[in-house]
């Protein structure tokens, strides 16, 4: 079974619970392990530190950069194109 994190709204304690993805917190009868509050929610982490990096050919930023330097579409997977992307 997968491991999920829950956070208490009262004391902000984060704790792990193993259960099926189909189970809801209300159905499990979960309580905070610190203050025994039932006011908890599934915690998805700190969004301030999340970063997504798209690498490789085919992403809009990559294609746009190669268009700006005049790289022909037929040669975009070449080692020369990859080097130019690193230099940008």
N, C-alpha and C positions, 0 to 999 in steps of 0.2 A: 504494500500500500504506500502511496506517496506521503511525504511529510509536508505539512503546511504550517505556516507561522500565523499566530493570532496575537492581537494586541489589545490590552485592556484600555478602555477609554478613561477609566478613573485613575489608575496609578501608572499607566503607560508601560507596564511590564509586557515584554514580548516572550512568547513561549511556543514550542513546537507541539503539533498533534499529528499523529498518523491516522488517516482515514481515507475512504474512497472519495474520488472527485465528485461523486453524485450526492454525497452527504452534505447537509447544511449545518452550520454551527448551532442553530436553534434546535435542530433535531438531535444533535449529539449531547445537548445539555452541558455544554462546556462552561466552566467558571475559571476565573483568574486564579493562578496558583499562588499569587502573592496576597491579594486582598479579598479573594473569594467573590468578587463581583461577577455578575452575569452580563455586564455591559462590555462585550468584546466583539471584535470584528476580524475578518481574515486580513492579515497584514501583508502587503505586497512589497514592502521595502521602502527605502528612502529614494524618492524620485529625483532629489537634487543631485545625486551622484551617478545616476544612470546615464550611460553614453552609448550611442549606436554609431558604429563606423561601417560604412559601406566600402568594400574593397573590390577591386577587379573591374573588368570592362563591363559596359552595359548600364551603369548607373548614370543618372542624369548629370551629376556633377563631373564625372569623368568624361562623358561624351561632350559636354559643353566646353571643358578645358581643351580637349583635342581639336574641337572646331575652331576655337580662338587662335590656336597656333598653326592652323592650316594643315593638320594631319589628315591625309586621305583615309576614308573609311576602310579601304581594302588593306591598309597596313597597320591598323590600330592594335592588332594583337602581336605585333613584332617586338623584339627586344628593344629596338630604338624607341618605339612608342612608350613602352613601359618605363624606360629611362627618363624620357621627357616628362612623364607623369610624376616621377619621383622628384624631378628638378623644379616642378611648379610650386 
